[in-house]
Amino acid sequence: MKRRNIAVIVLFAAVLSLLFAACVTDSKRNKNIKEFTAFFDVRGEEIDEDNEIRELIAQKIGARCIEQWLSGKSAEDAVASFIASGEYTDFISGSVTLYEAGALIPLDVYWDDYPNIKNFLPAEQWDRFRQSDGHIYWMPQFGIVHGEAAEVLHEGEAFWIQTRVLKWAEYPEIRTLDEYFDLLEAYVAANPEMEDPLHPGEHIANIPFTILCDDWRYFCLENPPQFLDGYPNDGSCIVDTDTLTVRDYNTTRTAKKYFQKLNEEYNKGIVDQEFFTQSYQEYLGKLASGRVLGMVDQWWQFAYDVNSSLERLDEQGCGYVPLPITIDRSVTNQWHVKRGSELSAADGIAITISCEDVEGAMQFLNDLLDEEILKLRYWGVEGADYNVYVNGVFYRTPEQRELSRNAEYSNAHYCMYTYFPRIEGMLSDGINAFSPEYQEDEFMDALVSDVKECLAAYGCRTYVDMLGANDEPGPWFPMYSHSEMLTQESEAGRVWDQMKSIKNEYLPRVIMTADFDSMWQEYMESYEACRPEIFFEEMQRELERRIQLAR
């Protein structure tokens, strides 16, 4: 970026800070503003104490929340610590574990006075959240669409590839697993290195394909076979829509073929030789360096952390686009299911027994769902963070867009209350998306040049265009919303945990072994020994229950 542009952005940020300073000061003088606390069992970015939009929202609704994030321990250990102490934040990432510990307040007892909460979901969907005592203890944060969905981003899982690889090959049609790896092999043979962005004039080795399998994120390693066979993300199983039966994607012919392919590519040096030992942060660092040509991942798990770094590498073509990869060309992909279809009742935002003002906490949740507040959370302040054309369409200037990517400015200014519930889709005006990244024109304007060029080469405008959009396959979707709620109290839950442990242990070994057939047989014998049929019988019962409820 030119020095002049940087100076303009710095000046712009300074002017905005002055505009908001008075609001922050007034907010601090207002002693009537309630303050809540929240803990989320994921890693997140803490915003500044004097965050400007948090204080604007506090002025409007009379409350703010100090968010706490996972740090230095696993989610399970953090939750166990809360339960052991009996002391909780006001809000928490709710789950069956906390419900069974008696840590949560039933939301439905109070919600008649809070219409934004009660009407957040239709009654039949709320029923999925009812626990054994008949009450609802948490509400979902994401994927709830009111009205039309904004189908621009593909936030879910995909085989991603850098634009430079596709451009080098003159933008071929890549549809199958073999075609994908053939392209990576050919590209890295011709281009083993790239210019080191941190040391101009020097070069670093390209990494053709890496795999994230750190802790709970190992789904990037274990679940691609369901997608390769053309199924959507039911997570823990696949559902045959012709017979309405649950099937195990871990033991299919496609599963064996996929992991055999990874084994071959690992032994060729195409798969990252450090994939098994790398941490999540190390994985993100590799992606941010521009070295990784391809991977399987969910967009949300990498993009927010690495895209700003990759934007500076657009001349080298390091941006990622998704490809509709299946096991062969006879299979139609279902990587992208339309937004609003994937509702999981396994967890969400909850109010704890430590909250001394439950009505105030309910009001806070209710107010965060007001459209005026939603616009503040995701678009910011009109005239400062975005502008409005005469036809009512929201847009951002290049300076506003650049500021939104600046970490220091964002922490001081933006407050999205990211892990609190939001209403997705279009705003009530019918012409603006709830958030800039889902606004098609804003999405296109924000894209770096290499990704724009790549999408245009394939006749696409968005990531969704690259994959195609699919309707919800049935009222059971997604099945992982049930498997995630199974606990050690049930035999199916115990088997499910054993299945996950065996996959965690064996799949890296299957990929790295010098004798694939023997290791695969050992893996299958260990897997079958934990009696997975018990788990799938439970999933079949749940499938039938959901189908019956929908009739």
C-alpha positions as CSV (number, residue, x, y, z in Angstrom):
1,M,0.0,0.0,0.0
2,K,1.3,3.5,-0.8
3,R,2.4,5.8,2.0
4,R,-0.2,8.3,1.0
5,N,-3.0,5.8,1.4
6,I,-1.7,4.7,4.8
7,A,-1.6,8.3,6.0
8,V,-5.2,8.8,4.9
9,I,-6.3,5.7,6.8
10,V,-4.4,6.8,9.9
11,L,-6.0,10.3,9.8
12,F,-9.4,8.7,9.2
13,A,-9.1,6.5,12.2
14,A,-8.0,9.4,14.4
15,V,-11.0,11.5,13.4
16,L,-13.4,8.6,14.1
17,S,-11.8,8.1,17.5
18,L,-12.4,11.7,18.4
19,L,-16.1,11.3,17.3
20,F,-16.6,8.4,19.6
21,A,-14.6,9.7,22.6
22,A,-17.5,11.8,23.9
23,C,-19.8,8.8,23.7
24,V,-17.5,6.7,25.7
25,T,-17.1,9.4,28.3
26,D,-20.8,9.8,28.7
27,S,-21.3,6.1,29.0
28,K,-18.8,5.9,31.9
29,R,-20.7,8.6,33.7
30,N,-24.0,6.6,33.4
31,K,-24.1,4.5,36.5
32,N,-27.4,2.9,35.5
33,I,-25.7,0.7,32.8
34,K,-25.8,-2.9,33.9
35,E,-22.7,-5.0,33.4
36,F,-22.7,-8.7,32.7
37,T,-19.9,-11.3,32.2
38,A,-19.7,-14.2,29.7
39,F,-17.4,-17.1,29.1
40,F,-17.1,-18.8,25.7
41,D,-15.3,-22.1,25.4
42,V,-13.4,-21.0,22.3
43,R,-10.3,-18.9,21.7
44,G,-11.2,-15.3,20.9
45,E,-9.9,-11.8,20.7
46,E,-10.6,-9.5,23.7
47,I,-11.7,-6.0,22.7
48,D,-10.5,-2.8,24.4
49,E,-11.9,-1.8,27.8
50,D,-13.2,1.5,26.3
51,N,-14.4,-0.1,23.1
52,E,-16.5,2.5,21.3
53,I,-19.4,0.5,19.8
54,R,-19.8,-1.5,23.0
55,E,-20.3,1.7,24.8
56,L,-22.7,3.0,22.1
57,I,-24.8,-0.2,22.5
58,A,-24.7,0.2,26.3
59,Q,-26.1,3.7,25.9
60,K,-28.9,2.4,23.8
61,I,-29.9,-0.7,25.8
62,G,-28.6,0.1,29.2
63,A,-26.2,-2.9,29.5
64,R,-22.8,-4.2,28.4
65,C,-21.1,-7.5,28.7
66,I,-17.4,-8.3,29.4
67,E,-16.5,-11.3,27.3
68,Q,-14.0,-13.9,28.5
69,W,-12.4,-16.5,26.1
70,L,-10.7,-19.9,26.5
71,S,-7.0,-19.5,27.3
72,G,-4.4,-21.9,28.4
73,K,-6.6,-25.0,28.8
74,S,-9.0,-27.2,26.9
75,A,-12.7,-26.4,26.7
76,E,-13.5,-29.5,28.8
77,D,-11.1,-28.5,31.5
78,A,-12.4,-25.0,31.6
79,V,-16.0,-26.2,32.0
80,A,-14.9,-28.7,34.6
81,S,-13.3,-25.9,36.6
82,F,-16.5,-23.9,36.6
83,I,-18.5,-26.9,37.8
84,A,-16.0,-27.7,40.5
85,S,-16.1,-24.2,41.9
86,G,-19.9,-23.7,41.5
87,E,-19.2,-20.1,40.4
88,Y,-20.0,-19.1,36.9
89,T,-20.1,-16.0,34.6
90,D,-23.6,-14.6,33.9
91,F,-23.6,-16.1,30.4
92,I,-21.7,-19.2,29.3
93,S,-21.5,-21.6,26.3
94,G,-24.3,-23.9,27.4
95,S,-24.1,-27.7,26.9
96,V,-25.6,-30.9,28.3
97,T,-22.6,-31.1,30.7
98,L,-23.5,-27.8,32.3
99,Y,-27.2,-28.7,32.3
100,E,-26.6,-32.0,34.1
101,A,-24.4,-30.1,36.6
102,G,-27.4,-27.9,37.4
103,A,-25.6,-24.8,36.3
104,L,-28.1,-23.2,33.9
105,I,-31.3,-21.2,34.1
106,P,-34.3,-22.3,31.9
107,L,-34.9,-19.6,29.3
108,D,-38.4,-20.6,28.4
109,V,-39.7,-19.8,31.9
110,Y,-38.9,-16.1,31.3
111,W,-39.2,-15.6,27.5
112,D,-42.8,-14.5,27.3
113,D,-41.6,-11.0,28.2
114,Y,-38.8,-11.1,25.6
115,P,-40.3,-11.6,22.1
116,N,-37.0,-11.4,20.2
117,I,-35.9,-14.5,22.1
118,K,-39.2,-16.4,22.0
119,N,-39.6,-15.7,18.3
120,F,-35.9,-16.4,17.4
121,L,-37.0,-19.9,16.3
122,P,-40.3,-21.4,15.4
123,A,-41.8,-23.7,18.1
124,E,-40.9,-26.9,16.3
125,Q,-37.3,-25.9,16.2
126,W,-37.2,-24.7,19.8
127,D,-38.5,-28.2,20.7
128,R,-35.1,-29.6,19.6
129,F,-33.5,-27.7,22.5
130,R,-35.8,-29.1,25.2
131,Q,-33.9,-31.1,27.8
132,S,-35.2,-34.1,29.8
133,D,-37.2,-31.9,32.2
134,G,-39.0,-30.2,29.3
135,H,-37.2,-26.8,29.5
136,I,-34.9,-24.9,27.1
137,Y,-31.6,-23.8,28.6
138,W,-29.6,-22.3,25.7
139,M,-30.2,-20.7,22.3
140,P,-28.2,-21.0,19.2
141,Q,-25.8,-18.2,18.2
142,F,-25.3,-18.9,14.5
143,G,-27.1,-20.0,11.3
144,I,-30.5,-18.6,12.2
145,V,-31.9,-16.9,9.1
146,H,-35.1,-14.8,9.1
147,G,-36.3,-14.3,5.6
148,E,-34.0,-14.7,2.6
149,A,-30.5,-16.1,3.1
150,A,-27.5,-14.2,1.8
151,E,-25.7,-17.0,-0.2
152,V,-22.2,-15.4,-0.7
153,L,-19.7,-17.0,1.6
154,H,-19.1,-20.7,2.0
155,E,-18.4,-20.9,5.7
156,G,-18.3,-24.7,5.8
157,E,-15.9,-27.3,4.9
158,A,-14.3,-27.7,1.4
159,F,-11.1,-28.6,-0.4
160,W,-9.5,-25.2,-0.8
161,I,-6.8,-24.3,-3.3
162,Q,-4.7,-21.2,-3.9
163,T,-5.5,-19.1,-7.0
164,R,-1.9,-19.2,-8.3
165,V,-2.2,-23.0,-8.7
166,L,-5.4,-22.7,-10.8
167,K,-4.0,-19.8,-12.8
168,W,-0.8,-21.6,-13.6
169,A,-2.9,-24.5,-15.0
170,E,-5.0,-22.0,-17.0
171,Y,-8.1,-22.5,-14.7
172,P,-8.9,-26.2,-15.3
173,E,-12.1,-27.8,-14.2
174,I,-11.1,-29.8,-11.1
175,R,-13.8,-32.1,-9.8
176,T,-12.3,-35.2,-8.3
177,L,-9.9,-36.1,-5.6
178,D,-7.4,-37.5,-8.1
179,E,-7.6,-34.4,-10.3
180,Y,-7.0,-32.2,-7.2
181,F,-3.8,-34.0,-6.1
182,D,-2.6,-34.4,-9.7
183,L,-2.7,-30.6,-10.0
184,L,-0.9,-30.0,-6.7
185,E,1.8,-32.5,-7.7
186,A,2.3,-30.8,-11.1
187,Y,2.4,-27.3,-9.7
188,V,4.9,-28.0,-7.0
189,A,7.1,-29.9,-9.4
190,A,7.3,-26.8,-11.5
191,N,7.2,-24.3,-8.6
192,P,8.8,-25.9,-5.5
193,E,9.4,-22.5,-3.9
194,M,7.8,-19.0,-3.5
195,E,9.2,-15.6,-2.7
196,D,9.5,-15.2,1.0
197,P,7.1,-12.4,2.0
198,L,9.1,-11.6,5.1
199,H,12.5,-11.6,3.4
200,P,12.4,-10.1,-0.1
201,G,14.8,-11.7,-2.5
202,E,14.8,-15.0,-0.6
203,H,12.6,-18.0,-1.2
204,I,10.7,-20.6,0.9
205,A,9.4,-24.1,0.1
206,N,5.8,-24.5,-0.9
207,I,3.7,-26.9,1.1
208,P,1.4,-28.7,-1.4
209,F,-1.2,-29.9,1.1
210,T,-1.5,-29.8,4.9
211,I,-4.0,-31.3,7.4
212,L,-5.3,-29.8,10.6
213,C,-5.9,-32.5,13.3
214,D,-5.1,-30.6,16.5
215,D,-7.5,-31.6,19.4
216,W,-11.2,-31.3,18.5
217,R,-10.3,-29.8,15.1
218,Y,-9.4,-33.3,13.8
219,F,-12.7,-33.3,11.8
220,C,-10.6,-31.8,9.0
221,L,-8.8,-35.1,8.9
222,E,-11.6,-37.6,9.5
223,N,-14.8,-36.5,7.8
224,P,-14.0,-35.7,4.2
225,P,-15.3,-39.2,3.0
226,Q,-18.9,-38.1,3.7
227,F,-18.5,-35.1,1.3
228,L,-16.5,-37.1,-1.3
229,D,-19.5,-39.4,-1.6
230,G,-21.8,-36.5,-2.2
231,Y,-23.4,-36.2,1.3
232,P,-23.8,-32.9,3.3
233,N,-22.3,-32.3,6.7
234,D,-24.3,-34.5,9.1
235,G,-21.0,-34.8,10.9
236,S,-21.1,-38.1,12.7
237,C,-22.9,-40.2,10.0
238,I,-24.4,-40.1,6.6
239,V,-28.1,-40.5,5.8
240,D,-29.2,-42.5,2.8
241,T,-32.1,-40.4,1.6
242,D,-33.5,-43.3,-0.5
243,T,-33.8,-45.8,2.3
244,L,-33.8,-43.2,5.2
245,T,-31.1,-45.2,7.0
246,V,-28.0,-44.1,8.9
247,R,-24.6,-45.2,7.5
248,D,-21.1,-45.1,8.8
249,Y,-18.8,-43.0,6.5
250,N,-15.7,-44.2,8.3
251,T,-15.8,-47.7,6.7
252,T,-16.9,-47.0,3.2
253,R,-14.9,-47.8,0.1
254,T,-14.5,-44.1,-0.4
255,A,-13.0,-43.7,3.1
256,K,-10.4,-46.3,2.4
257,K,-9.6,-44.8,-1.0
258,Y,-9.3,-41.3,0.5
259,F,-6.9,-42.3,3.2
260,Q,-4.9,-44.4,0.8
261,K,-4.6,-41.4,-1.4
262,L,-3.3,-39.3,1.6
263,N,-0.9,-42.1,2.4
264,E,0.5,-42.1,-1.2
265,E,0.7,-38.3,-1.2
266,Y,2.4,-38.3,2.2
267,N,5.0,-40.8,1.0
268,K,5.6,-38.6,-2.1
269,G,6.2,-35.6,0.1
270,I,3.0,-33.8,-1.1
271,V,1.2,-34.0,2.3
272,D,2.9,-31.8,4.9
273,Q,5.3,-34.0,6.8
274,E,4.6,-32.1,10.0
275,F,0.8,-32.3,9.8
276,F,0.4,-34.7,12.8
277,T,2.5,-32.6,15.2
278,Q,1.5,-29.1,14.2
279,S,-0.7,-27.1,16.6
280,Y,-3.6,-25.0,15.4
281,Q,-1.5,-21.8,15.7
282,E,1.3,-23.4,13.7
283,Y,-1.2,-24.4,11.1
284,L,-2.5,-20.8,10.9
285,G,1.0,-19.5,10.6
286,K,1.8,-21.7,7.6
287,L,-1.4,-20.6,5.9
288,A,-0.7,-16.9,6.6
289,S,2.8,-17.3,5.1
290,G,1.3,-18.1,1.8
291,R,3.2,-21.4,1.5
292,V,0.2,-23.8,1.7
293,L,-1.3,-24.6,-1.7
294,G,-4.3,-26.6,-0.4
295,M,-6.1,-28.1,2.5
296,V,-9.5,-29.2,3.8
297,D,-11.0,-26.9,6.3
298,Q,-14.1,-24.9,7.3
299,W,-13.8,-21.3,6.1
300,W,-14.5,-19.8,9.5
301,Q,-11.6,-21.8,11.1
302,F,-8.9,-20.1,9.0
303,A,-10.1,-17.1,7.1
304,Y,-10.6,-14.6,9.9
305,D,-7.0,-15.3,11.1
306,V,-5.1,-15.5,7.8
307,N,-6.9,-13.5,5.1
308,S,-5.4,-10.1,6.1
309,S,-1.9,-11.7,5.6
310,L,-2.9,-13.3,2.3
311,E,-4.3,-10.0,1.0
312,R,-0.8,-8.7,1.1
313,L,0.3,-11.6,-1.1
314,D,-2.4,-11.2,-3.8
315,E,0.3,-10.5,-6.5
316,Q,1.6,-14.0,-5.8
317,G,-1.9,-15.4,-5.9
318,C,-2.1,-16.9,-2.4
319,G,-5.9,-16.4,-1.8
320,Y,-8.0,-19.5,-1.4
321,V,-11.1,-20.6,-3.3
322,P,-13.2,-23.8,-2.7
323,L,-13.5,-26.6,-5.3
324,P,-16.4,-29.1,-5.7
325,I,-14.3,-32.2,-5.1
326,T,-16.0,-35.6,-5.0
327,I,-14.6,-39.1,-5.3
328,D,-15.4,-39.3,-9.0
329,R,-17.3,-37.2,-11.6
330,S,-20.5,-39.3,-11.3
331,V,-21.1,-37.9,-7.8
332,T,-22.8,-34.5,-7.3
333,N,-21.3,-32.5,-4.4
334,Q,-23.2,-31.2,-1.4
335,W,-20.5,-29.2,0.2
336,H,-22.7,-26.1,0.6
337,V,-26.2,-26.4,2.2
338,K,-28.2,-23.2,2.1
339,R,-27.8,-21.0,5.2
340,G,-30.3,-21.6,7.9
341,S,-30.5,-25.3,7.3
342,E,-27.7,-26.4,9.7
343,L,-29.3,-26.0,13.1
344,S,-27.5,-27.7,16.0
345,A,-29.2,-28.0,19.3
346,A,-26.1,-29.4,21.0
347,D,-25.0,-26.0,22.5
348,G,-25.6,-22.3,22.5
349,I,-25.6,-19.3,24.8
350,A,-27.0,-19.9,28.3
351,I,-27.6,-17.9,31.5
352,T,-26.1,-19.5,34.7
353,I,-27.3,-19.8,38.2
354,S,-24.6,-17.3,39.3
355,C,-26.4,-14.5,37.4
356,E,-28.0,-12.2,40.0
357,D,-30.2,-10.4,37.4
358,V,-31.8,-13.0,35.1
359,E,-34.4,-10.6,33.8
360,G,-31.7,-8.1,33.0
361,A,-29.7,-10.9,31.2
362,M,-32.8,-11.9,29.2
363,Q,-33.3,-8.3,28.3
364,F,-29.7,-8.0,27.1
365,L,-30.1,-11.0,24.8
366,N,-33.4,-9.7,23.6
367,D,-32.0,-6.2,22.8
368,L,-29.0,-7.6,21.0
369,L,-31.4,-9.1,18.5
370,D,-33.1,-5.7,17.7
371,E,-32.2,-4.7,14.1
372,E,-30.8,-1.4,15.1
373,I,-28.4,-3.1,17.4
374,L,-27.6,-5.8,14.9
375,K,-26.5,-3.1,12.4
376,L,-24.3,-1.6,15.1
377,R,-22.8,-5.0,15.8
378,Y,-22.0,-6.0,12.3
379,W,-22.0,-2.9,10.1
380,G,-20.9,-0.3,12.7
381,V,-22.0,3.3,12.7
382,E,-23.5,4.9,9.6
383,G,-21.3,7.6,8.1
384,A,-18.2,6.3,9.9
385,D,-18.0,2.6,9.2
386,Y,-20.3,2.4,6.2
387,N,-22.4,4.7,4.0
388,V,-25.8,4.4,2.3
389,Y,-26.5,5.0,-1.4
390,V,-29.7,6.9,-2.3
391,N,-31.3,3.6,-3.1
392,G,-30.7,2.4,0.4
393,V,-27.9,0.0,-0.3
394,F,-25.1,-0.1,2.3
395,Y,-21.5,0.1,1.2
396,R,-18.0,0.9,2.5
397,T,-15.2,3.0,1.1
398,P,-11.8,1.5,0.6
399,E,-10.6,3.4,3.7
400,Q,-13.5,2.0,5.8
401,R,-12.8,-1.5,4.5
402,E,-9.1,-1.2,5.3
403,L,-9.8,0.0,8.9
404,S,-12.2,-2.9,9.5
405,R,-9.2,-5.2,8.8
406,N,-6.9,-3.4,11.2
407,A,-6.6,-5.4,14.4
408,E,-5.7,-2.4,16.6
409,Y,-8.6,-0.3,15.3
410,S,-11.1,-3.1,15.4
411,N,-10.3,-3.9,19.0
412,A,-10.8,-0.3,20.0
413,H,-13.9,0.3,17.8
414,Y,-16.0,-2.7,16.7
415,C,-18.1,-4.8,19.1
416,M,-19.8,-7.6,17.3
417,Y,-20.6,-9.6,20.4
418,T,-19.6,-12.5,18.1
419,Y,-20.7,-15.4,20.2
420,F,-24.1,-13.9,21.2
421,P,-27.1,-14.8,19.0
422,R,-27.6,-13.0,15.7
423,I,-30.2,-13.0,13.0
424,E,-28.7,-13.8,9.7
425,G,-30.0,-13.3,6.1
426,M,-31.3,-10.0,4.9
427,L,-32.3,-7.0,7.0
428,S,-36.0,-6.0,7.0
429,D,-35.4,-3.6,4.1
430,G,-34.8,-6.6,1.9
431,I,-31.8,-5.2,0.2
432,N,-29.0,-5.3,2.7
433,A,-27.4,-8.4,4.3
434,F,-27.0,-8.5,8.1
435,S,-23.2,-8.2,7.8
436,P,-20.8,-6.7,5.2
437,E,-19.2,-10.0,4.2
438,Y,-22.5,-11.4,3.1
439,Q,-23.4,-8.3,1.0
440,E,-22.7,-9.5,-2.5
441,D,-21.4,-6.1,-3.8
442,E,-19.4,-5.5,-0.7
443,F,-18.0,-9.1,-0.9
444,M,-16.9,-8.5,-4.4
445,D,-15.4,-5.1,-3.7
446,A,-13.5,-6.5,-0.7
447,L,-12.0,-9.4,-2.7
448,V,-8.3,-9.1,-3.6
449,S,-7.4,-9.1,-7.2
450,D,-6.2,-12.7,-7.5
451,V,-9.4,-14.1,-6.1
452,K,-11.6,-11.8,-8.3
453,E,-9.7,-13.0,-11.4
454,C,-10.0,-16.6,-10.4
455,L,-13.8,-16.4,-9.8
456,A,-14.3,-14.5,-13.1
457,A,-12.3,-17.2,-14.9
458,Y,-14.9,-19.8,-13.7
459,G,-17.8,-17.5,-14.4
460,C,-18.5,-17.1,-10.7
461,R,-19.1,-14.1,-8.4
462,T,-19.0,-15.8,-5.0
463,Y,-17.6,-18.8,-3.2
464,V,-21.0,-20.4,-3.3
465,D,-21.1,-20.2,-7.1
466,M,-17.9,-22.3,-7.1
467,L,-19.7,-25.1,-5.3
468,G,-23.4,-24.7,-5.9
469,A,-26.1,-24.4,-3.2
470,N,-28.2,-27.3,-1.9
471,D,-31.4,-27.4,0.0
472,E,-31.7,-29.0,3.4
473,P,-31.7,-32.8,2.7
474,G,-34.5,-33.5,5.3
475,P,-35.9,-32.6,8.7
476,W,-33.2,-34.7,10.4
477,F,-30.3,-32.4,9.3
478,P,-27.8,-32.1,10.8
479,M,-27.4,-35.3,12.7
480,Y,-24.4,-34.1,14.6
481,S,-26.7,-32.0,16.7
482,H,-27.7,-35.3,18.4
483,S,-24.3,-37.0,18.6
484,E,-22.8,-33.9,20.2
485,M,-25.3,-34.2,23.0
486,L,-24.5,-37.8,23.9
487,T,-22.7,-38.1,27.2
488,Q,-20.9,-40.9,29.2
489,E,-24.3,-41.6,30.8
490,S,-25.4,-43.5,27.8
491,E,-23.8,-46.6,26.1
492,A,-24.0,-44.9,22.7
493,G,-22.2,-41.9,24.2
494,R,-19.4,-44.0,25.6
495,V,-19.1,-45.9,22.2
496,W,-19.0,-42.5,20.4
497,D,-16.1,-41.3,22.5
498,Q,-14.3,-44.6,21.9
499,M,-14.8,-44.2,18.1
500,K,-13.4,-40.7,18.2
501,S,-10.4,-41.9,20.2
502,I,-9.6,-44.7,17.8
503,K,-9.8,-42.4,14.8
504,N,-7.5,-39.9,16.6
505,E,-5.0,-42.6,17.2
506,Y,-5.1,-44.5,13.9
507,L,-5.8,-42.0,11.1
508,P,-2.4,-40.2,11.3
509,R,-0.7,-43.6,11.4
510,V,-2.7,-44.8,8.4
511,I,-1.5,-41.8,6.5
512,M,2.2,-42.0,7.5
513,T,2.7,-45.8,7.4
514,A,4.9,-47.5,4.9
515,D,2.4,-50.4,4.7
516,F,-1.1,-49.0,4.2
517,D,-3.0,-52.2,3.8
518,S,-1.7,-53.7,7.1
519,M,-2.3,-50.5,9.0
520,W,-5.8,-50.0,7.6
521,Q,-6.7,-53.6,8.6
522,E,-5.4,-52.9,12.1
523,Y,-7.4,-49.7,12.3
524,M,-10.6,-51.4,11.1
525,E,-10.2,-54.2,13.7
526,S,-9.7,-51.7,16.5
527,Y,-12.6,-49.6,15.2
528,E,-15.0,-52.5,15.0
529,A,-13.9,-53.8,18.5
530,C,-15.5,-50.7,20.1
531,R,-18.9,-51.8,18.7
532,P,-19.8,-48.7,16.6
533,E,-23.2,-50.4,15.7
534,I,-24.4,-49.3,19.1
535,F,-23.8,-45.7,18.2
536,F,-25.4,-46.0,14.8
537,E,-28.4,-47.8,16.2
538,E,-28.9,-44.7,18.5
539,M,-28.5,-42.4,15.5
540,Q,-31.0,-44.4,13.5
541,R,-33.6,-44.0,16.3
542,E,-32.9,-40.3,16.4
543,L,-33.3,-40.1,12.6
544,E,-36.7,-41.8,12.8
545,R,-37.8,-39.6,15.7
546,R,-37.0,-36.4,13.7
547,I,-38.8,-37.7,10.6
548,Q,-41.9,-38.5,12.7
549,L,-41.9,-35.1,14.4
550,A,-41.8,-33.4,11.0
551,R,-44.9,-35.3,9.8
